[in-house]
Amino acid sequence: MTGLEGRNSTMTERHKDRPWLMRTYAGHSTAEASNELYRRNLAKGQTGLSVAFDLPTQTGYDPDHVLARGEVGRVGVPVSHLGDMRRLFQDIPLERMNTSMTINATAMWLLALYQVVAEEQGADVTRLQGTTQNDIVKEYLSRGTHVFPPGPSLRLTTDMIAYTVHQLPRWNPINICSYHLQEAGATPVQEIAYAMSTAIAVLDAVRASGQVPEERFGDVVARISFFVNAGVRFIEEMCKMRAFGRIWDRVTRERYGVEDAKQRRFRYGVQVNSLGLTEAQPENNVQRIVLEMLAVTLSKDARARAVQLPAWNEALGLPRPWDQQWSLRIQQVLAHESDLLEYEDIFAGSHVVEEKVAALVTDSLAEMARIEEMGGAMAAVESGYLKSRLVASHAERRARIESGDEKIIGVNIFETTEPNPLTADLGAAIQSVDPAVEARVVSALGAWRDTRYQPPFNHPRPCKALERLKEAAAGTANLMEATLECARAGVTTGEWAGALREVFGEFRAPTGVSSAPVAVTAEAGTPMALVREKVERTAAELGSGRLRLLVGKPGLDGHSNGAEQIAVRARDAGFEVVYQGIRLTPEQIVAAALAEDVHCVGLSILSGSHTALVPDVLDRMRAAGAADVPVIVGGIIPGGDAEELRRAGVAAVFTPKDFGITEIIGRIVDEIRNANKLDPLEVPA
């Protein structure tokens, strides 16, 4: 036997594990365009769907609502009613599909639409497989697509879990989501502890509701899945996953009495880190993505059940289909060309791994105990504790990057680079959403409202279904049946959420800014001390006690991490900061700027809606006689858009490549001086 024959013989004898589900997070513009993208990705070998919904859909607004302006179809697909959901999954047999839907506050509504479309396809709904993210706690902490207060939000989640256990037994009704916690600055210990505390709050609520018999509680636990983040610190992230599994096994066995080891298994999907993707030298993002994927695939005992990878150019804008294909091929090469899936866990017995896992377990359990003492995850949200800890952790991370203690290639080390052929034509390196899409979607919504009672639709009047929904919400009935009735009656996303807003009210989450500790000190001679001096001297020359900065987030973009870091650093530099949180109209922002008599307005937008919302703010400032107040903008803003904003009157534009926050604060002071015709200060920032 030759060496080659021997090797092939070993390969055929060795068992090969089945690969994880391979997904790409996708959806944009319209249901029709997204359906075409899904079918194309499935043809390329993708084995599951991961649906991204646009911000109006996620926050319960129809496309023609004032807050939806500029957001329709930007970061995902708009789904306003049953007709949109039909078109989204046309020619995709849902009974044979595994679909993940990233949706939280409106998760019950989107699941109802999905179920009704499956029924129309003739599917056996008990065979439907997939996941609704449905983790509202992390929305209060990081992404900001919450709608209702914590109590009613937890009820919606509880009702969905009870319904799916009985009616959709193969569906994961919630994905406890630590992914966005890491994006908001969470350490591995915080990521584990906050996610586990959320899971405990949810399971306690389901048990207390009495909707699932005690003997079936193991079925509830078995359908709880997690959605985690994997950063570039490969060893720590892999150990984090092992720690997650150990703690989950302990919690489900000791707190909930689940004896079946299969039901206690820690089941998770992963999207690797987007926080660490850089606009500078974006080609380096490819190797970052690969390293992060290895952290959740190399260890068989802690391997992800599903993986979706970002694209190399996500820090620049919306990835194209080719970029998504590249990320899919990264997974396929590892699964099908390497020998990874032929071995048992390659880290078993490593004393380094064991020590790290044990430390993470100990520290995470201690933080979970602190949260339990506060009354659990919901109480820790309402008190602002969790948010302030995340803001502080993120501020500390940013300070480490700015000081050079945490090195990022191409950003604060090895910054020299050859011209990048991938971004030579930046306009062609990302996908743009046609601004005309919003008008078409709004027009189609109007047509739906006008014709939903007529043949061939013949929906019953939606007002009756909405009244039943409100009655159920005011009582104690499970809300899923009333929601399904609304879906079948042709109700729209905004109408469903609006009815529940009438009963439940809305919620503005704590910002965490005022209680965040100082992250960058101002010892003499430091950049922070020099900026503080600029702030004080400028305030004195203007005859103002303190400089006042309004940090505003217009539209529906709830990614507030950047805005919070600017607010905290400006506060530490001596500014009086006005920050009212997320989801504001341009009218509200301008009214606040005038009422607080601010010296500068800073707008933060990461959803791509800057082209519509920023000019609106500028126009309103001029109309109010406040044209001399400089407006600055930060976010994921392509170069061409940045130039247009400057021509429209924006004083300065900051993008992810401007990572030095203290320097940004110094430049804000410069813009205030320039707007007030003060001489430049010879104080370097």
C-alpha positions in Angstrom: 0.0 0.0 0.0 1.4 3.4 -1.0 1.4 6.4 1.4 -1.3 8.0 -0.6 -3.5 4.9 -0.5 -3.1 4.6 3.3 -4.1 8.3 3.8 -7.2 7.8 1.6 -8.1 4.7 3.6 -7.9 6.6 6.9 -10.1 9.3 5.4 -12.8 6.9 4.4 -12.8 5.1 7.8 -12.9 8.2 9.9 -16.4 9.6 10.7 -17.0 13.2 9.5 -19.4 15.4 11.5 -22.2 17.2 9.8 -21.3 20.9 9.2 -23.1 23.6 11.0 -25.9 25.6 9.3 -24.3 28.2 7.0 -26.1 31.5 6.7 -25.6 35.1 5.6 -27.6 37.8 7.3 -29.5 39.5 4.4 -32.4 41.5 3.3 -32.8 45.0 1.7 -34.9 47.3 -0.4 -38.1 45.2 -0.9 -39.5 41.8 -0.3 -39.1 41.0 -4.0 -35.4 42.0 -4.1 -34.7 40.1 -0.9 -36.5 37.0 -2.2 -34.2 37.0 -5.3 -31.2 37.3 -3.1 -32.3 34.4 -0.8 -32.9 32.1 -3.7 -29.5 33.0 -5.2 -27.7 32.4 -1.9 -29.4 29.0 -1.5 -28.3 28.0 -4.9 -24.7 28.8 -3.9 -24.8 26.3 -1.1 -26.2 28.3 1.8 -28.0 25.9 4.1 -30.3 28.3 6.1 -31.8 31.7 5.8 -31.1 34.7 8.1 -33.6 37.5 7.5 -32.7 41.1 8.3 -35.7 43.3 8.7 -35.5 47.1 8.2 -35.8 49.4 11.2 -39.5 50.4 10.8 -40.5 46.7 10.7 -38.3 46.0 13.8 -39.8 48.9 15.8 -43.4 48.5 14.7 -43.9 51.3 12.3 -45.4 51.3 8.8 -43.2 52.8 6.0 -45.3 56.0 5.8 -44.8 56.9 9.5 -42.8 60.1 10.2 -40.1 58.1 12.1 -39.7 55.7 9.1 -38.5 58.4 6.8 -35.1 57.6 5.3 -35.1 54.1 7.0 -37.3 52.0 4.7 -35.3 49.1 3.2 -32.0 50.4 4.5 -30.7 47.8 6.9 -33.1 45.1 6.0 -36.3 44.2 4.2 -39.6 46.0 4.9 -42.4 43.7 5.8 -45.6 45.6 6.4 -48.3 42.9 6.1 -49.0 39.4 4.9 -48.6 40.3 1.2 -45.0 41.3 1.9 -44.2 38.1 3.7 -45.7 36.1 0.9 -43.4 37.8 -1.6 -40.4 37.5 0.7 -40.7 33.6 0.7 -42.1 33.1 -2.8 -40.9 29.8 -4.3 -39.0 28.9 -1.1 -40.7 25.9 0.6 -40.9 26.9 4.3 -41.5 23.3 5.5 -38.0 22.4 4.2 -36.3 25.6 5.3 -34.5 26.6 8.5 -35.1 30.4 8.9 -33.6 32.7 11.4 -35.5 36.0 11.8 -33.6 38.9 13.6 -36.7 40.5 15.2 -37.4 41.3 18.8 -40.1 43.8 19.9 -42.3 42.7 16.9 -41.2 39.0 16.9 -44.7 37.7 17.6 -46.1 39.6 14.7 -43.4 38.4 12.2 -43.8 34.8 13.4 -47.5 35.0 12.9 -47.0 36.3 9.3 -44.5 33.5 8.7 -46.8 30.8 10.0 -49.7 32.0 7.9 -47.6 32.1 4.7 -46.5 28.5 5.5 -50.1 27.5 5.9 -50.9 29.0 2.5 -48.1 27.0 1.0 -49.7 23.8 2.4 -47.0 23.2 5.0 -47.4 21.2 8.1 -46.6 23.9 10.6 -45.5 21.4 13.3 -42.5 20.8 11.0 -41.4 24.5 10.7 -37.8 25.0 11.8 -36.1 28.2 12.6 -35.6 30.9 15.2 -37.1 34.3 16.2 -34.5 36.3 18.0 -37.0 37.8 20.4 -34.5 38.9 23.1 -35.9 42.2 24.2 -33.5 42.8 27.1 -30.5 43.4 24.9 -32.6 45.9 22.9 -32.8 48.1 26.0 -29.0 47.7 26.4 -27.6 47.9 22.9 -29.6 47.9 19.7 -32.6 50.0 20.7 -35.4 48.4 18.7 -37.6 48.0 21.9 -41.1 49.3 21.7 -43.0 48.4 24.9 -42.0 48.6 28.6 -40.1 45.5 30.1 -43.2 43.9 31.7 -45.4 43.7 28.6 -42.3 42.9 26.5 -41.7 39.9 28.7 -45.3 38.9 28.4 -45.1 38.8 24.6 -42.0 36.6 24.8 -43.6 34.3 27.3 -46.8 33.9 25.2 -44.7 33.1 22.1 -42.7 30.5 23.9 -45.8 28.8 25.4 -47.5 28.9 21.9 -44.6 27.4 20.0 -44.0 24.6 22.5 -47.5 23.5 22.0 -48.1 24.3 18.3 -44.6 24.7 16.6 -42.5 22.2 18.5 -39.4 22.5 16.2 -39.3 26.3 16.3 -36.8 28.2 18.6 -39.1 31.0 20.0 -36.2 33.0 21.5 -32.6 33.5 20.8 -31.0 34.9 23.9 -28.7 37.3 22.3 -25.3 38.2 23.7 -24.0 39.2 20.3 -25.0 42.9 20.6 -23.8 43.0 24.2 -20.2 42.5 23.0 -20.9 45.1 20.2 -21.9 47.5 23.0 -18.6 46.8 24.9 -19.3 43.8 27.1 -16.4 41.8 28.4 -16.6 38.0 28.1 -17.8 37.8 31.7 -20.5 40.5 31.1 -21.6 38.8 27.9 -22.1 35.4 29.7 -23.6 36.9 32.9 -26.1 39.2 31.2 -27.2 36.6 28.6 -27.7 34.0 31.3 -29.5 36.4 33.6 -31.8 37.2 30.6 -32.5 33.5 30.0 -33.3 33.1 33.7 -35.8 36.0 33.6 -37.5 34.5 30.6 -37.7 30.9 31.9 -38.9 32.2 35.3 -41.7 34.1 33.5 -42.7 31.1 31.4 -42.9 28.9 34.5 -44.8 31.6 36.5 -47.4 32.0 33.6 -48.7 28.5 34.1 -49.1 28.0 30.4 -46.7 25.0 30.2 -47.3 22.0 32.5 -44.4 21.2 34.9 -43.7 17.9 33.1 -43.2 19.7 29.8 -40.8 22.4 31.1 -37.9 20.4 29.7 -39.4 21.0 26.2 -39.3 24.8 26.9 -35.6 24.6 27.9 -34.8 22.5 24.9 -36.1 25.2 22.5 -34.1 28.1 24.1 -31.2 28.9 21.9 -28.5 31.6 22.1 -26.9 34.0 19.6 -23.4 34.9 20.5 -20.5 37.0 19.3 -17.0 35.9 18.6 -14.2 38.5 18.7 -10.6 38.3 17.5 -9.2 37.1 20.8 -9.4 33.5 19.7 -8.5 31.6 22.9 -10.6 33.7 25.2 -13.6 33.5 22.8 -13.4 29.8 22.5 -13.1 29.4 26.3 -16.1 31.7 26.6 -18.2 29.2 24.6 -17.2 26.3 26.8 -18.0 28.4 29.9 -21.4 29.3 28.5 -22.2 25.6 28.1 -21.1 24.7 31.6 -23.2 27.4 33.2 -26.3 26.7 31.1 -26.0 23.0 32.1 -25.8 23.9 35.7 -28.6 26.5 35.7 -31.1 24.3 33.8 -30.4 21.3 36.0 -30.3 23.0 39.4 -32.8 25.9 38.9 -35.3 24.2 36.6 -34.8 20.5 37.4 -34.2 19.4 33.8 -32.8 15.8 34.0 -32.5 15.1 30.2 -28.9 16.0 29.2 -30.1 16.6 25.6 -32.6 19.2 26.7 -29.9 20.9 28.7 -27.5 21.2 25.8 -26.3 24.8 25.1 -27.5 25.4 21.6 -26.1 28.5 19.9 -25.6 30.3 16.6 -23.0 32.9 16.0 -22.4 36.0 14.0 -18.7 36.9 14.4 -17.7 40.3 15.6 -18.6 43.4 13.6 -17.4 45.9 16.2 -13.8 45.0 15.3 -14.2 45.5 11.6 -12.3 48.5 10.4 -12.8 51.1 7.7 -9.0 51.6 7.5 -7.3 48.8 5.5 -10.6 46.9 5.3 -8.9 43.9 3.6 -7.6 43.0 7.1 -11.2 42.3 8.0 -11.0 39.0 6.1 -8.4 37.4 8.4 -10.2 38.8 11.4 -13.4 37.1 10.3 -11.6 33.8 9.7 -10.0 33.9 13.2 -13.3 34.7 14.8 -15.0 31.9 13.0 -12.4 29.4 14.2 -13.2 30.3 17.8 -16.7 28.9 17.4 -15.9 25.9 15.1 -12.6 24.3 16.1 -13.8 23.0 19.5 -16.2 20.2 18.8 -17.6 20.3 22.4 -18.5 24.0 22.0 -19.2 24.2 18.3 -21.9 26.5 17.0 -25.0 25.1 15.5 -25.2 27.9 12.9 -22.7 30.5 11.7 -23.2 33.7 9.8 -20.2 35.8 8.9 -20.1 39.6 8.1 -18.6 40.8 4.9 -15.1 42.4 4.7 -16.7 45.8 3.7 -19.4 46.1 6.4 -17.6 49.1 8.0 -17.9 50.9 4.6 -21.6 50.3 3.9 -24.0 47.6 2.6 -22.2 44.5 1.3 -22.9 43.4 -2.3 -24.0 39.8 -3.1 -20.4 39.0 -4.1 -19.1 40.1 -0.7 -21.7 37.9 1.0 -20.6 35.0 -1.3 -17.0 35.5 -0.2 -18.1 35.1 3.5 -20.1 32.0 2.7 -17.1 30.5 0.8 -14.9 31.0 3.9 -17.2 28.7 5.9 -17.4 26.2 3.0 -13.7 25.9 2.7 -13.3 25.2 6.4 -16.1 22.7 6.5 -15.4 20.8 3.2 -11.7 21.2 2.4 -10.2 21.0 5.9 -10.2 17.9 8.2 -11.8 19.9 11.1 -14.9 17.8 11.2 -13.1 14.4 11.4 -11.8 14.7 14.9 -13.0 14.8 18.5 -12.5 17.9 20.5 -8.9 19.0 20.0 -8.8 21.1 23.1 -9.8 18.4 25.5 -7.3 18.0 28.3 -5.6 21.4 27.8 -4.7 22.8 31.2 -4.6 26.4 29.7 -8.1 26.1 28.4 -9.4 24.5 31.6 -8.0 27.3 33.8 -9.4 30.0 31.5 -12.8 28.3 31.4 -12.9 27.9 35.1 -12.1 31.6 35.7 -14.8 32.7 33.3 -17.4 30.4 35.0 -16.5 31.7 38.5 -16.5 35.4 37.5 -19.7 35.1 35.5 -21.6 33.3 38.3 -20.5 36.1 40.7 -21.9 38.7 38.3 -25.1 36.7 37.8 -25.5 36.6 41.6 -25.2 40.4 41.8 -28.0 40.8 39.2 -30.1 38.3 41.1 -29.8 40.3 44.2 -31.1 43.4 42.3 -34.2 41.5 41.4 -33.1 39.9 38.2 -32.3 41.1 34.6 -35.5 43.2 34.2 -34.9 45.1 37.4 -31.2 45.6 36.4 -32.4 47.1 33.1 -34.9 49.5 34.7 -32.4 50.7 37.3 -29.8 51.4 34.5 -27.2 49.2 36.1 -26.6 46.9 33.0 -26.5 49.9 30.6 -24.1 51.9 32.7 -21.7 48.9 33.0 -21.7 48.4 29.2 -21.1 52.1 28.5 -18.2 52.0 31.0 -16.7 48.8 29.5 -17.0 50.3 26.0 -15.4 53.6 27.1 -12.5 51.6 28.7 -12.0 49.7 25.4 -12.0 52.9 23.3 -9.4 54.4 25.7 -7.1 51.4 25.3 -7.3 51.7 21.6 -6.6 55.4 21.7 -3.6 54.9 24.0 -2.2 52.1 21.9 -2.5 49.5 24.7 -5.0 47.6 22.5 -3.5 47.3 19.0 -5.6 47.3 15.8 -3.7 46.8 12.6 -4.1 49.6 10.1 -5.8 51.8 12.8 -3.3 52.5 15.5 -0.3 50.4 14.3 1.1 49.6 10.9 -1.0 52.3 9.3 1.1 52.7 6.1 -0.6 50.9 3.2 -0.5 50.3 -0.5 -3.4 51.6 -2.5 -6.3 49.2 -2.1 -7.7 47.8 -5.4 -10.8 46.6 -3.6 -11.8 50.1 -2.7 -10.3 52.1 -5.5 -13.9 52.8 -6.7 -15.6 53.1 -3.4 -19.0 53.7 -5.0 -18.8 50.3 -6.6 -17.3 48.6 -3.5 -20.6 48.6 -1.6 -24.3 48.3 -2.5 -26.5 51.3 -2.3 -30.2 51.3 -1.8 -32.1 53.3 -4.4 -33.7 56.3 -2.7 -36.8 55.7 -4.8 -37.4 52.4 -3.1 -39.0 54.1 -0.1 -41.6 55.9 -2.3 -42.4 52.6 -4.0 -42.9 50.7 -0.7 -45.1 53.5 0.7 -47.2 53.5 -2.5 -47.5 49.7 -2.3 -48.6 49.9 1.3 -51.3 52.4 0.3 -52.6 50.0 -2.3 -52.6 47.2 0.3 -54.7 49.2 2.7 -57.1 50.2 -0.1 -57.6 46.7 -1.5 -57.3 44.3 1.4 -61.1 43.9 1.8 -61.6 43.3 -1.9 -61.2 40.2 -4.1 -59.0 38.3 -4.4 -58.0 39.1 -0.8 -61.4 39.3 0.9 -59.8 39.9 4.3 -62.2 40.6 7.1 -62.1 44.1 8.3 -58.8 44.5 10.2 -60.4 46.8 12.8 -62.3 43.9 14.3 -59.1 41.8 14.7 -57.3 44.8 16.2 -60.1 45.3 18.7 -59.8 41.6 19.7 -56.0 42.1 20.1 -56.5 45.0 22.4 -59.0 43.1 24.5 -56.6 40.2 24.8 -53.7 42.6 25.7 -55.8 44.2 28.4 -56.6 40.8 29.9 -54.4 37.7 30.5 -55.0 35.7 27.4 -52.1 34.4 25.3 -51.7 37.0 22.5 -50.5 34.7 19.8 -54.0 33.6 18.6 -55.2 37.3 18.4 -52.0 38.1 16.5 -52.6 35.3 14.0 -56.1 36.7 13.5 -54.6 40.1 12.7 -52.2 38.6 10.2 -55.0 36.8 8.4 -57.2 40.0 8.4 -54.6 42.0 6.5 -53.5 44.2 9.5 -50.2 46.1 8.9 -47.1 46.0 11.1 -47.8 49.6 12.3 -51.4 48.8 13.1 -50.5 45.7 15.2 -47.8 47.6 17.2 -50.0 50.7 17.4 -52.8 48.7 19.0 -50.5 47.3 21.6 -48.9 50.7 22.2 -52.4 51.9 23.2 -52.6 49.2 25.9 -49.0 48.8 27.0 -47.5 52.2 26.4 -44.0 52.8 25.2 -40.6 52.8 26.9 -37.5 55.0 26.8 -34.6 53.0 28.1 -31.9 54.5 30.4 -28.9 55.9 28.4 -26.2 54.9 30.9 -24.3 58.1 30.1 -24.7 60.1 33.3 -23.7 57.2 35.6 -20.8 56.0 33.5 -17.4 56.5 35.3 -14.6 58.6 33.8 -12.6 56.5 31.3 -9.9 58.9 30.3 -8.3 61.0 33.0 -7.0 64.6 32.4 -3.5 64.6 34.0 -1.4 67.6 33.0 0.1 67.3 29.6 -2.3 64.6 28.4 -4.5 65.1 25.3 -7.5 65.1 27.5 -6.1 67.9 29.7 -5.4 70.0 26.6 -9.0 69.5 25.3 -10.4 70.5 28.7 -8.4 73.7 28.5 -9.8 74.4 25.0 -13.3 73.8 26.3 -12.9 76.1 29.3 -11.2 78.9 27.4 -13.9 78.8 24.6 -16.7 78.9 27.2 -15.1 81.9 28.9 -14.6 83.8 25.6 -18.3 83.2 24.7 -19.4 84.3 28.2 -21.0 81.0 28.8 -20.6 79.0 32.0 -20.1 75.8 30.0 -20.1 74.7 26.4 -23.3 72.8 25.6 -23.4 69.9 23.2 -26.5 68.1 22.0 -26.0 64.5 20.9 -29.0 63.4 18.8 -30.0 60.2 17.1 -32.6 61.0 14.5 -34.7 58.3 12.9 -34.9 54.7 14.1 -31.2 53.7 14.3 -30.9 52.3 17.8 -27.1 51.5 17.7 -26.2 54.1 20.3 -22.7 52.9 21.2 -20.9 55.7 19.3 -23.2 58.4 20.4 -22.8 57.3 24.1 -19.1 57.3 23.8 -19.0 60.9 22.4 -21.4 62.0 25.1 -19.3 60.5 27.9 -16.1 61.9 26.6 -17.6 65.3 26.0 -18.9 65.3 29.5 -15.4 64.4 30.9 -13.9 67.2 28.8 -16.1 69.8 30.5 -19.1 70.0 28.2 -22.6 70.1 29.4 -24.1 67.3 27.4 -27.7 67.0 26.3 -28.5 63.4 25.3 -32.0 62.1 25.2 -31.4 58.7 23.8 -32.6 57.2 20.5 -35.5 57.4 18.1 -36.1 61.2 17.7 -37.5 63.1 14.8 -35.5 66.0 13.3 -38.2 68.3 14.7 -37.6 67.0 18.3 -33.9 67.4 18.0 -34.1 71.0 16.8 -36.6 71.8 19.5 -34.2 70.4 22.1 -31.3 72.3 20.6 -33.2 75.6 20.8 -34.6 74.9 24.3 -31.1 74.1 25.7 -29.4 76.9 23.8 -26.6 74.5 22.7 -23.3 75.5 21.0 -23.2 72.5 18.8 -25.5 69.7 17.5 -24.0 66.3 17.0 -26.0 63.7 15.0 -25.2 60.0 15.0 -26.6 57.7 12.3 -25.4 54.2 11.3 -28.4 53.0 9.3 -27.7 54.9 6.1 -30.6 57.4 6.6 -28.2 60.4 6.9 -29.0 61.5 3.3 -32.6 62.2 4.3 -32.5 63.1 7.9 -29.4 65.4 8.2 -30.6 67.9 5.6 -33.9 68.0 7.4 -32.2 69.0 10.6 -30.2 71.6 8.8 -33.3 73.1 7.2 -35.1 73.3 10.5 -32.1 74.9 12.3 -32.0 77.6 9.6 -35.8 78.1 9.7 -35.5 78.6 13.5 -32.8 81.2 13.1 -30.1 78.9 14.5 -28.0 78.6 11.3 -24.9 79.7 13.3 -25.0 76.6 15.5 -22.6 74.1 13.9 -24.0 70.6 13.1 -21.6 67.7 13.0 -22.4 64.1 11.9 -20.9 60.7 12.7 -21.7 57.3 11.3 -21.1 54.8 8.5 -21.0 57.5 5.8 -19.4 56.8 2.3 -17.0 59.5 1.1 -19.4 60.8 -1.6 -22.2 61.2 0.9 -19.8 63.0 3.3 -19.0 65.6 0.6 -22.7 66.2 0.0 -23.4 66.7 3.7 -20.6 69.2 3.9 -21.9 71.1 0.9 -25.3 71.1 2.6 -23.9 72.9 5.6 -22.6 70.2 7.9 -19.5 71.5 9.7 -17.7 68.1 10.1 -18.2 64.4 9.3 -16.7 61.6 11.3 -16.7 57.9 10.3 -15.3 54.8 12.0 -11.7 55.6 10.8 -11.8 58.6 13.2 -11.3 56.4 16.2 -9.7 59.0 18.5 -12.7 60.3 20.5 -10.7 62.9 22.5 -9.4 64.3 19.2 -13.0 64.4 17.9 -14.1 66.4 21.0 -11.2 68.8 20.3 -12.4 69.2 16.7 -15.9 70.0 18.0 -14.5 72.8 20.0 -12.7 74.1 16.9 -16.0 74.1 15.0 -17.7 76.0 17.8 -15.0 78.6 17.7 -15.1 78.8 13.9 -18.9 79.3 13.9 -18.6 82.0 16.5 -15.7 83.7 14.7 -13.2 83.2 17.5 -9.5 83.0 16.7 -8.1 79.5 16.6 -6.5 78.3 19.8 -2.9 77.2 19.6 -3.6 74.3 21.9 -3.2 70.9 20.1 -5.9 68.4 20.7 
